[in-house]
Amino acid sequence: MSQRKRADHHEEGTEVPYERLDLDTLHRMIEEFVTRDGADWGEAGCTLADKIQQVMQQLRNKKVVIVFDHTSQTANLVVCRQGTSRSHS
């Protein structure tokens, strides 16, 4: 896997295929991501479980990727740029 800018947030690091993560770890990562801002998804017309499923679908559709940042030693979900190729060349 190459290191390059991959997302709108200009994070650099290594893309981690979501399929390689333990399902429970992935679920907790997504849950932390969607609850960061303290949003009450019930007010938005969906449940936390609905929102987690939406993010899972975005991962499957490659609209969102997981990037491990080597500097901060953290992983984050980031939105892919429109038209950005994610080939591993």
OpenMM code with the backbone's topology and positions (N, CA, C; nanometers):
from openmm import Vec3, app, unit

residues = "MET SER GLN ARG LYS ARG ALA ASP HIS HIS GLU GLU GLY THR GLU VAL PRO TYR GLU ARG LEU ASP LEU ASP THR LEU HIS ARG MET ILE GLU GLU PHE VAL THR ARG ASP GLY ALA ASP TRP GLY GLU ALA GLY CYS THR LEU ALA ASP LYS ILE GLN GLN VAL MET GLN GLN LEU ARG ASN LYS LYS VAL VAL ILE VAL PHE ASP HIS THR SER GLN THR ALA ASN LEU VAL VAL CYS ARG GLN GLY THR SER ARG SER HIS SER".split()
positions = [
    Vec3(0.0840, -0.1183, 0.0000),
    Vec3(0.0000, 0.0000, 0.0000),
    Vec3(0.0877, 0.1236, 0.0000),
    Vec3(0.0530, 0.2188, -0.0793),
    Vec3(0.1339, 0.3395, -0.0881),
    Vec3(0.0818, 0.4462, 0.0057),
    Vec3(0.1704, 0.5412, 0.0351),
    Vec3(0.1318, 0.6537, 0.1186),
    Vec3(0.1077, 0.7720, 0.0270),
    Vec3(-0.0088, 0.8331, 0.0371),
    Vec3(-0.0407, 0.9510, -0.0430),
    Vec3(-0.1644, 1.0175, 0.0144),
    Vec3(-0.1888, 1.1388, -0.0300),
    Vec3(-0.3106, 1.2076, 0.0122),
    Vec3(-0.4281, 1.1353, -0.0503),
    Vec3(-0.5304, 1.1046, 0.0324),
    Vec3(-0.6405, 1.0247, -0.0169),
    Vec3(-0.7765, 1.0877, 0.0052),
    Vec3(-0.7860, 1.1945, 0.0821),
    Vec3(-0.9189, 1.2371, 0.1225),
    Vec3(-0.9303, 1.3881, 0.1275),
    Vec3(-1.0548, 1.4320, 0.1424),
    Vec3(-1.0827, 1.5742, 0.1494),
    Vec3(-1.0139, 1.6399, 0.2686),
    Vec3(-0.9887, 1.5639, 0.3726),
    Vec3(-0.9278, 1.6199, 0.4924),
    Vec3(-0.7760, 1.6215, 0.4828),
    Vec3(-0.7200, 1.5824, 0.3700),
    Vec3(-0.5771, 1.5855, 0.3429),
    Vec3(-0.4967, 1.5044, 0.4436),
    Vec3(-0.5525, 1.3931, 0.4874),
    Vec3(-0.4780, 1.3056, 0.5754),
    Vec3(-0.3856, 1.2201, 0.4906),
    Vec3(-0.2651, 1.2001, 0.5399),
    Vec3(-0.1719, 1.1132, 0.4716),
    Vec3(-0.1505, 0.9904, 0.5565),
    Vec3(-0.1319, 0.8804, 0.4920),
    Vec3(-0.1093, 0.7573, 0.5648),
    Vec3(-0.1335, 0.6390, 0.4752),
    Vec3(-0.1612, 0.5289, 0.5382),
    Vec3(-0.1821, 0.4050, 0.4662),
    Vec3(-0.3291, 0.3676, 0.4719),
    Vec3(-0.3855, 0.3433, 0.3552),
    Vec3(-0.5241, 0.2991, 0.3503),
    Vec3(-0.5322, 0.1564, 0.4040),
    Vec3(-0.6273, 0.1335, 0.4921),
    Vec3(-0.6479, 0.0019, 0.5524),
    Vec3(-0.7789, -0.0538, 0.4987),
    Vec3(-0.7741, -0.1645, 0.4259),
    Vec3(-0.8989, -0.2234, 0.3767),
    Vec3(-0.9891, -0.2622, 0.4940),
    Vec3(-1.1114, -0.2149, 0.4918),
    Vec3(-1.2020, -0.2412, 0.6029),
    Vec3(-1.2260, -0.3902, 0.6218),
    Vec3(-1.2122, -0.4673, 0.5150),
    Vec3(-1.2345, -0.6119, 0.5218),
    Vec3(-1.1319, -0.6818, 0.6102),
    Vec3(-1.0180, -0.6180, 0.6328),
    Vec3(-0.9124, -0.6788, 0.7139),
    Vec3(-0.9335, -0.6582, 0.8638),
    Vec3(-1.0264, -0.5711, 0.9003),
    Vec3(-1.0510, -0.5456, 1.0418),
    Vec3(-1.1502, -0.6453, 1.0978),
    Vec3(-1.1319, -0.6783, 1.2239),
    Vec3(-1.2294, -0.7589, 1.2960),
    Vec3(-1.3624, -0.6848, 1.2921),
    Vec3(-1.4714, -0.7563, 1.2709),
    Vec3(-1.6029, -0.6936, 1.2559),
    Vec3(-1.6405, -0.6091, 1.3772),
    Vec3(-1.6108, -0.6562, 1.4971),
    Vec3(-1.6419, -0.5801, 1.6180),
    Vec3(-1.5591, -0.4513, 1.6249),
    Vec3(-1.4319, -0.4605, 1.5881),
    Vec3(-1.3447, -0.3425, 1.5859),
    Vec3(-1.3953, -0.2405, 1.4849),
    Vec3(-1.4326, -0.2877, 1.3667),
    Vec3(-1.4857, -0.1994, 1.2633),
    Vec3(-1.6140, -0.1324, 1.3107),
    Vec3(-1.7022, -0.2079, 1.3715),
    Vec3(-1.8293, -0.1538, 1.4213),
    Vec3(-1.8028, -0.0440, 1.5255),
    Vec3(-1.7095, -0.0698, 1.6185),
    Vec3(-1.6793, 0.0303, 1.7213),
    Vec3(-1.6140, 0.1543, 1.6605),
    Vec3(-1.5310, 0.1353, 1.5596),
    Vec3(-1.4668, 0.2480, 1.4928),
    Vec3(-1.5721, 0.3361, 1.4240),
    Vec3(-1.6645, 0.2734, 1.3543),
    Vec3(-1.7704, 0.3488, 1.2873),
    Vec3(-1.8596, 0.4181, 1.3897),
    Vec3(-1.8942, 0.3477, 1.4972),
    Vec3(-1.9786, 0.4073, 1.6012),
    Vec3(-1.9121, 0.5309, 1.6615),
    Vec3(-1.7828, 0.5211, 1.6895),
    Vec3(-1.7101, 0.6371, 1.7436),
    Vec3(-1.7111, 0.7517, 1.6424),
    Vec3(-1.6949, 0.7190, 1.5163),
    Vec3(-1.6919, 0.8191, 1.4096),
    Vec3(-1.8250, 0.8941, 1.3994),
    Vec3(-1.9356, 0.8197, 1.3999),
    Vec3(-2.0658, 0.8841, 1.3790),
    Vec3(-2.1177, 0.9538, 1.5044),
    Vec3(-2.0598, 0.9248, 1.6205),
    Vec3(-2.1047, 0.9905, 1.7441),
    Vec3(-2.0083, 1.0976, 1.7920),
    Vec3(-1.9035, 1.1267, 1.7173),
    Vec3(-1.8024, 1.2260, 1.7581),
    Vec3(-1.8617, 1.3610, 1.7930),
    Vec3(-1.9517, 1.4077, 1.7116),
    Vec3(-2.0067, 1.5417, 1.7339),
    Vec3(-2.1234, 1.5414, 1.8316),
    Vec3(-2.1533, 1.4269, 1.8899),
    Vec3(-2.2624, 1.4182, 1.9870),
    Vec3(-2.4002, 1.4233, 1.9248),
    Vec3(-2.4092, 1.3922, 1.7966),
    Vec3(-2.5372, 1.3991, 1.7256),
    Vec3(-2.6366, 1.2988, 1.7812),
    Vec3(-2.7611, 1.3398, 1.7869),
    Vec3(-2.8714, 1.2511, 1.8228),
    Vec3(-2.9381, 1.2112, 1.6924),
    Vec3(-2.9081, 1.0902, 1.6445),
    Vec3(-2.9577, 1.0484, 1.5138),
    Vec3(-3.1076, 1.0287, 1.5129),
    Vec3(-3.1698, 1.0116, 1.6300),
    Vec3(-3.3157, 1.0015, 1.6370),
    Vec3(-3.3819, 1.1289, 1.5896),
    Vec3(-3.3204, 1.2434, 1.6222),
    Vec3(-3.3736, 1.3723, 1.5768),
    Vec3(-3.3609, 1.3881, 1.4259),
    Vec3(-3.2627, 1.3207, 1.3681),
    Vec3(-3.2407, 1.3288, 1.2234),
    Vec3(-3.3257, 1.2280, 1.1465),
    Vec3(-3.4059, 1.1507, 1.2184),
    Vec3(-3.4939, 1.0549, 1.1523),
    Vec3(-3.4330, 0.9186, 1.1289),
    Vec3(-3.3197, 0.8897, 1.1940),
    Vec3(-3.2613, 0.7564, 1.1826),
    Vec3(-3.1967, 0.7176, 1.3155),
    Vec3(-3.1693, 0.5922, 1.3302),
    Vec3(-3.1081, 0.5437, 1.4529),
    Vec3(-2.9564, 0.5376, 1.4367),
    Vec3(-2.8878, 0.5174, 1.5471),
    Vec3(-2.7432, 0.4988, 1.5426),
    Vec3(-2.7096, 0.3780, 1.4552),
    Vec3(-2.7869, 0.2717, 1.4685),
    Vec3(-2.7648, 0.1520, 1.3863),
    Vec3(-2.7816, 0.1834, 1.2377),
    Vec3(-2.8816, 0.2670, 1.2046),
    Vec3(-2.9009, 0.3094, 1.0650),
    Vec3(-2.7782, 0.3839, 1.0140),
    Vec3(-2.7273, 0.4744, 1.0958),
    Vec3(-2.6122, 0.5559, 1.0559),
    Vec3(-2.4880, 0.4682, 1.0375),
    Vec3(-2.4694, 0.3713, 1.1267),
    Vec3(-2.3562, 0.2790, 1.1139),
    Vec3(-2.3671, 0.2009, 0.9830),
    Vec3(-2.4874, 0.1564, 0.9495),
    Vec3(-2.5094, 0.0841, 0.8235),
    Vec3(-2.4805, 0.1734, 0.7026),
    Vec3(-2.5165, 0.3015, 0.7120),
    Vec3(-2.4882, 0.3954, 0.6029),
    Vec3(-2.3376, 0.4075, 0.5796),
    Vec3(-2.2622, 0.4181, 0.6889),
    Vec3(-2.1170, 0.4297, 0.6760),
    Vec3(-2.0585, 0.2994, 0.6210),
    Vec3(-2.1104, 0.1843, 0.6654),
    Vec3(-2.0645, 0.0563, 0.6104),
    Vec3(-2.0873, 0.0518, 0.4591),
    Vec3(-2.2014, 0.0996, 0.4147),
    Vec3(-2.2297, 0.1020, 0.2716),
    Vec3(-2.1334, 0.1956, 0.1985),
    Vec3(-2.1005, 0.3079, 0.2609),
    Vec3(-2.0037, 0.4003, 0.2014),
    Vec3(-1.8657, 0.3358, 0.1910),
    Vec3(-1.8279, 0.2553, 0.2898),
    Vec3(-1.7022, 0.1808, 0.2815),
    Vec3(-1.7071, 0.0815, 0.1660),
    Vec3(-1.8162, 0.0078, 0.1550),
    Vec3(-1.8313, -0.0904, 0.0465),
    Vec3(-1.8254, -0.0232, -0.0897),
    Vec3(-1.8848, 0.0951, -0.1000),
    Vec3(-1.8887, 0.1685, -0.2272),
    Vec3(-1.7646, 0.2536, -0.2507),
    Vec3(-1.6686, 0.2466, -0.1585),
    Vec3(-1.5418, 0.3199, -0.1680),
    Vec3(-1.5605, 0.4709, -0.1715),
    Vec3(-1.6660, 0.5176, -0.1045),
    Vec3(-1.6871, 0.6615, -0.0885),
    Vec3(-1.6166, 0.7101, 0.0372),
    Vec3(-1.5884, 0.6181, 0.1277),
    Vec3(-1.5175, 0.6436, 0.2528),
    Vec3(-1.4111, 0.5354, 0.2643),
    Vec3(-1.2936, 0.5724, 0.3148),
    Vec3(-1.1874, 0.4751, 0.3390),
    Vec3(-1.1339, 0.4925, 0.4802),
    Vec3(-1.0666, 0.3891, 0.5287),
    Vec3(-0.9989, 0.3966, 0.6572),
    Vec3(-0.8527, 0.4255, 0.6275),
    Vec3(-0.7992, 0.5286, 0.6922),
    Vec3(-0.6598, 0.5670, 0.6729),
    Vec3(-0.5892, 0.5636, 0.8074),
    Vec3(-0.4751, 0.4918, 0.8128),
    Vec3(-0.3925, 0.4899, 0.9327),
    Vec3(-0.2867, 0.5978, 0.9168),
    Vec3(-0.2877, 0.6951, 1.0081),
    Vec3(-0.1921, 0.8059, 1.0061),
    Vec3(-0.0703, 0.7665, 1.0884),
    Vec3(0.0442, 0.7589, 1.0236),
    Vec3(0.1668, 0.7148, 1.0898),
    Vec3(0.2176, 0.8163, 1.1910),
    Vec3(0.1908, 0.9429, 1.1693),
    Vec3(0.2368, 1.0464, 1.2613),
    Vec3(0.1637, 1.0395, 1.3944),
    Vec3(0.0313, 1.0342, 1.3885),
    Vec3(-0.0486, 1.0334, 1.5117),
    Vec3(-0.0753, 0.8919, 1.5629),
    Vec3(-0.0410, 0.7910, 1.4808),
    Vec3(-0.0657, 0.6507, 1.5162),
    Vec3(-0.2141, 0.6250, 1.5426),
    Vec3(-0.2986, 0.6871, 1.4603),
    Vec3(-0.4429, 0.6691, 1.4721),
    Vec3(-0.5011, 0.6323, 1.3360),
    Vec3(-0.6188, 0.5727, 1.3408),
    Vec3(-0.6918, 0.5410, 1.2187),
    Vec3(-0.8167, 0.6269, 1.2151),
    Vec3(-0.8561, 0.6665, 1.0957),
    Vec3(-0.9734, 0.7510, 1.0811),
    Vec3(-1.0475, 0.7141, 0.9537),
    Vec3(-1.1758, 0.7390, 0.9542),
    Vec3(-1.2573, 0.7247, 0.8342),
    Vec3(-1.2544, 0.8588, 0.7627),
    Vec3(-1.2236, 0.8569, 0.6349),
    Vec3(-1.2158, 0.9807, 0.5585),
    Vec3(-1.2938, 0.9670, 0.4287),
    Vec3(-1.3531, 1.0763, 0.3864),
    Vec3(-1.4305, 1.0808, 0.2629),
    Vec3(-1.3342, 1.0905, 0.1459),
    Vec3(-1.3559, 1.0081, 0.0449),
    Vec3(-1.2723, 1.0094, -0.0733),
    Vec3(-1.3047, 1.1295, -0.1604),
    Vec3(-1.2036, 1.1829, -0.2220),
    Vec3(-1.2255, 1.2908, -0.3181),
    Vec3(-1.2956, 1.2342, -0.4400),
    Vec3(-1.3795, 1.3163, -0.4994),
    Vec3(-1.4464, 1.2769, -0.6240),
    Vec3(-1.3396, 1.2641, -0.7314),
    Vec3(-1.3410, 1.1512, -0.7998),
    Vec3(-1.2489, 1.1315, -0.9112),
    Vec3(-1.1104, 1.0892, -0.8702),
    Vec3(-1.0826, 1.0695, -0.7410),
    Vec3(-0.9507, 1.0279, -0.6976),
    Vec3(-0.9356, 0.8787, -0.7200),
    Vec3(-0.8304, 0.8410, -0.7865),
    Vec3(-0.8039, 0.6990, -0.8076),
    Vec3(-0.7398, 0.6420, -0.6831),
    Vec3(-0.7839, 0.5250, -0.6421),
    Vec3(-0.7278, 0.4601, -0.5248),
    Vec3(-0.6502, 0.3358, -0.5654),
    Vec3(-0.5912, 0.3383, -0.6846),
    Vec3(-0.5148, 0.2216, -0.7274),
    Vec3(-0.3863, 0.2148, -0.6472),
    Vec3(-0.3314, 0.0959, -0.6371),
    Vec3(-0.2110, 0.0739, -0.5587),
    Vec3(-0.0919, 0.0598, -0.6502),
    Vec3(-0.0682, 0.1607, -0.7330),
    Vec3(0.0437, 0.1545, -0.8272),
    Vec3(0.1669, 0.2178, -0.7703),
] * unit.nanometer
topology = app.Topology()
chain = topology.addChain("A")
for resn in residues:
    res = topology.addResidue(resn, chain)
    for name in ("N", "CA", "C"):
        topology.addAtom(name, app.Element.getBySymbol(name[0]), res)
